[in-house]
């Protein structure tokens, strides 16, 4: 008769060393599980923080580079024109301004479509750029586009339709507008640093027009008298939002036309966009170092070697 194996239900007694070994094993497993999700989370948070810090500087640098390329492309397009081309473009702009002056700024600013052909005048490259503005005191050089749509003001300066085109002449008053305080671009952020007596230039085709600041005012959006055409005057007003970050009013910096010095006609400001900001370089170098350090610290001691 076969004997059946009996199951031994007697509890097994572990030694102290076995208990300690199991505790260490459970602890290692818990630490490993914790590292498996904590490290990626912390790394993600770190990268997001770095991205938030880096974005304004990098975005501003990138937009400045794009703006400088637009200015350079405009200069290249202008260089291909003939004296006859210059005359035709300027004559069309002068005629447009004369028509505006006859109708009156109070009417044309609210109804710019009363004078036809705006989009085509001075649009030599088909990109909408009519020229560019240079403000040396605040290190600004921006292409000037037709109109002040949201898409234009996010990246450059815009000419306010219904005001005189920026070609100068008696009884003209052009208005150039740009945003300030954008995290992605500087634009007119430092326009409030201009003072009476400072100058800025507007380059249209082969002409450089210089304006000297003679009036700085803060008004509400519906107060437009400061940008109306004045008989016999040649004005240009730079306009942006204020107070900084609130934008309930408008900062207007007006300049009257003065003689352009010969040096300004031939020497152009070097585009700062092609000079990489030292802060940007420091951040780009620091990011990889921080990531490497973080990974090194998060590794178990035995694996660091």
C-alpha positions in Angstrom: 0.0 0.0 0.0 1.4 3.4 -1.1 2.0 6.0 1.4 0.7 9.6 0.7 3.1 12.5 1.2 1.8 14.6 4.0 2.0 18.4 3.7 4.0 20.1 6.4 2.0 23.0 7.7 4.4 23.9 10.4 5.3 27.6 10.2 8.8 28.2 9.1 10.9 30.2 11.6 13.2 32.7 9.9 16.5 33.7 11.3 17.3 37.3 12.2 19.6 37.6 9.1 16.9 36.4 6.8 14.4 39.0 8.2 16.9 41.8 7.8 17.7 40.6 4.2 14.0 40.7 3.3 13.6 44.2 4.8 16.5 45.4 2.8 15.1 43.9 -0.4 11.7 45.5 0.2 13.4 48.9 0.9 15.4 48.6 -2.3 12.4 47.7 -4.3 10.4 50.7 -2.9 13.3 53.1 -3.6 13.6 51.7 -7.2 9.8 52.2 -7.7 9.9 55.7 -6.3 12.9 56.6 -8.6 11.1 55.2 -11.6 8.4 57.9 -11.5 9.9 60.7 -9.4 13.0 61.2 -11.6 11.0 61.8 -14.9 8.5 64.1 -13.1 11.3 66.2 -11.5 13.2 66.3 -14.8 10.0 67.4 -16.6 9.4 70.2 -14.0 13.0 71.3 -14.3 12.8 71.5 -18.1 9.5 73.4 -18.0 11.0 75.9 -15.6 14.0 76.4 -17.7 11.8 76.8 -20.8 9.7 79.5 -19.1 12.9 81.4 -18.1 14.5 81.0 -21.5 11.5 81.7 -23.8 11.4 85.5 -23.6 15.1 86.0 -24.3 15.2 83.4 -27.1 12.0 84.6 -28.7 13.1 88.2 -28.6 16.4 87.2 -30.2 14.7 85.2 -32.9 12.2 87.9 -33.7 15.0 90.5 -33.9 16.8 88.2 -36.3 13.6 87.9 -38.5 13.1 91.7 -38.4 16.7 92.3 -39.5 16.4 89.8 -42.3 13.2 91.7 -43.4 15.1 95.0 -43.4 18.0 93.5 -45.3 15.7 92.0 -47.9 14.0 95.4 -48.3 17.4 97.1 -48.9 18.2 94.5 -51.5 14.9 95.0 -53.3 15.4 98.8 -53.2 18.9 98.4 -54.7 17.4 96.9 -57.8 15.2 99.9 -58.6 16.0 102.7 -61.0 15.6 106.4 -60.6 12.4 106.2 -62.6 11.1 103.6 -60.2 11.9 105.8 -57.2 10.1 108.8 -58.8 7.0 106.7 -59.6 6.7 105.3 -56.1 7.2 108.7 -54.4 4.8 110.5 -56.7 2.1 107.9 -55.9 2.8 108.4 -52.1 2.7 112.2 -52.4 -0.6 112.1 -54.3 -2.0 109.8 -51.6 -1.0 112.2 -48.9 -2.4 115.2 -50.7 -5.8 113.5 -51.0 -5.7 112.7 -47.3 -4.9 116.3 -46.4 -7.8 117.5 -48.5 -10.3 115.2 -46.8 -8.9 115.8 -43.3 -7.4 113.5 -40.7 -10.6 113.4 -38.5 -12.4 111.7 -41.4 -9.6 109.5 -43.0 -8.5 108.0 -39.7 -12.0 106.6 -39.0 -12.6 105.9 -42.7 -9.3 105.1 -44.3 -10.9 103.5 -47.3 -12.0 106.9 -48.6 -8.6 107.1 -50.3 -8.0 104.1 -52.6 -4.8 102.2 -53.4 -3.2 102.2 -49.9 -2.0 98.5 -50.0 -0.1 99.0 -53.3 1.7 102.3 -52.6 5.4 101.8 -51.5 4.9 98.0 -51.5 7.9 97.4 -53.7 8.5 93.7 -52.7 4.9 92.6 -52.3 5.5 91.7 -48.6 3.7 94.8 -47.3 6.9 96.5 -46.1 7.1 100.2 -47.0 10.3 100.9 -45.2 11.9 100.7 -41.7 12.3 102.8 -38.6 15.6 103.3 -36.7 15.7 104.6 -33.1 19.3 104.6 -32.1 18.8 105.7 -28.5 16.8 102.5 -27.6 18.6 100.3 -30.2 15.5 99.6 -32.3 15.3 98.9 -36.0 12.0 97.6 -37.3 10.4 97.1 -40.6 7.3 99.1 -41.2 4.3 97.3 -42.7 1.1 98.6 -44.2 -1.6 98.6 -41.6 -1.8 97.9 -37.9 -3.4 94.4 -37.8 -2.7 92.1 -34.9 -0.4 89.9 -37.1 1.7 92.9 -38.0 2.1 94.4 -34.5 3.1 91.0 -33.0 6.4 91.1 -35.0 7.1 94.6 -36.3 5.9 98.2 -36.6 2.8 99.1 -38.6 1.7 102.3 -40.4 -1.7 103.6 -39.2 -3.9 103.6 -42.3 -5.7 106.9 -42.7 -2.6 108.9 -41.7 0.0 110.3 -44.1 2.5 107.8 -45.7 6.0 108.3 -44.2 7.5 110.1 -47.2 7.6 113.6 -45.6 6.3 116.9 -47.1 4.3 119.8 -46.0 0.9 119.1 -44.3 1.7 115.5 -43.5 1.5 113.5 -40.3 2.3 109.8 -40.4 1.8 107.5 -37.4 3.9 104.4 -36.8 2.6 102.0 -34.1 4.1 98.9 -32.4 3.5 96.9 -29.2 5.4 97.1 -26.0 5.8 94.5 -23.2 5.4 91.4 -25.4 7.3 88.4 -24.0 8.3 87.4 -27.6 9.7 90.8 -28.9 10.9 94.1 -27.6 9.5 96.3 -30.4 8.5 99.7 -28.7 8.9 98.5 -25.1 11.5 101.2 -24.4 9.8 104.0 -26.3 9.1 105.8 -23.0 12.9 106.4 -22.7 12.8 108.9 -25.5 13.0 112.6 -24.5 12.4 115.9 -26.3 15.4 116.5 -28.6 16.0 112.9 -29.4 15.9 111.8 -33.0 14.7 108.8 -35.0 14.9 108.1 -38.8 12.6 106.5 -41.3 14.1 104.9 -44.4 11.8 104.8 -47.4 13.3 103.5 -50.7 16.5 105.5 -51.1 15.6 108.4 -48.8 16.3 108.7 -45.0 13.9 111.0 -43.2 15.0 112.3 -39.8 12.6 113.5 -37.1 13.4 115.3 -33.8 11.1 114.6 -30.8 9.2 117.8 -29.8 6.1 116.4 -28.0 5.4 113.4 -25.7 1.9 112.8 -24.6 -0.3 110.2 -23.0 -3.9 110.0 -24.2 -6.9 107.7 -24.3 -7.5 105.6 -27.5 -10.4 107.9 -28.5 -8.3 111.1 -28.2 -6.9 111.4 -31.7 -6.3 115.2 -32.1 -2.6 114.8 -31.5 -2.2 112.8 -34.7 -4.2 115.1 -37.0 -2.4 116.8 -39.9 -1.4 120.4 -39.2 -1.2 122.9 -42.1 2.4 123.3 -43.3 3.9 120.8 -40.8 5.8 117.6 -41.4 5.2 115.3 -38.4 5.7 111.7 -37.5 4.3 110.2 -34.4 5.4 106.9 -32.8 2.6 105.3 -30.8 2.3 102.4 -28.4 0.2 101.2 -25.4 0.7 102.4 -21.9 0.9 102.0 -18.8 3.2 99.1 -19.2 1.2 95.8 -18.9 -2.1 97.6 -18.5 -2.4 99.3 -21.9 -5.5 101.4 -21.3 -3.9 104.5 -22.8 -1.6 105.5 -25.7 1.9 106.9 -25.5 2.5 109.3 -28.4 6.0 110.5 -29.2 5.8 113.1 -32.0 8.8 114.4 -34.0 9.1 117.2 -36.6 11.2 116.8 -39.7 14.8 118.1 -39.6 17.6 117.9 -42.1 19.2 114.5 -42.4 22.9 114.5 -41.8 25.1 113.1 -44.6 26.5 110.3 -42.3 22.9 109.0 -41.6 22.2 108.7 -45.4 25.1 106.4 -46.0 25.8 104.5 -42.7 23.2 102.1 -41.4 23.0 100.7 -37.9 24.4 97.2 -37.6 21.6 94.8 -37.0 21.9 93.7 -33.3 19.9 90.6 -34.2 23.0 88.9 -35.5 24.9 89.5 -32.2 23.9 86.7 -29.8 23.0 88.1 -26.4 25.5 87.0 -23.7 22.6 86.1 -21.4 21.2 83.7 -24.1 24.6 82.1 -24.4 24.9 81.7 -20.6 21.4 80.1 -20.4 22.2 77.7 -23.3 25.4 76.6 -21.6 23.7 76.3 -18.2 20.8 74.1 -19.3 22.9 71.0 -20.4 25.0 71.3 -17.2 21.9 71.5 -15.0 20.4 68.4 -16.7 23.6 66.4 -16.4 24.0 67.4 -12.8 20.4 66.4 -12.0 20.7 63.0 -13.7 24.0 62.4 -11.8 22.5 63.2 -8.4 19.4 61.1 -9.1 21.4 58.0 -9.8 22.1 55.4 -7.1 25.5 55.8 -5.5 26.9 52.7 -7.0 26.0 53.7 -10.5 27.5 57.1 -10.4 31.0 55.7 -11.0 
